[in-house]
Amino acid sequence: MASDFTPSNPGALFSASKLATVTPSDSTDLGAVRALFVGGAGVINVLAQGDSSPVQITVPAGTLLPIFASKVYATSTTATLIVAMY
């Protein structure tokens, strides 16, 4: 298995080699995120890799979203303590 993450390498989802706090932004691209952890309940407005428009998801605290996310928008995001898993 390749060490680099790509959406065509779904086995890469099962481990993260880097974590980063996410500050929601309508312009910042997150890069090759494997999943998002949401520590504080609310709405997360997220764009999945390969999609052209974001989806708003209501999540409880402590949610792991196994999404190949490319962006977490500030607009409409109320969830907190978001961590990107690379």
Order of alpha helices (4+ residues) and beta strands (2+ residues): beta-beta-beta-beta-beta-beta-beta
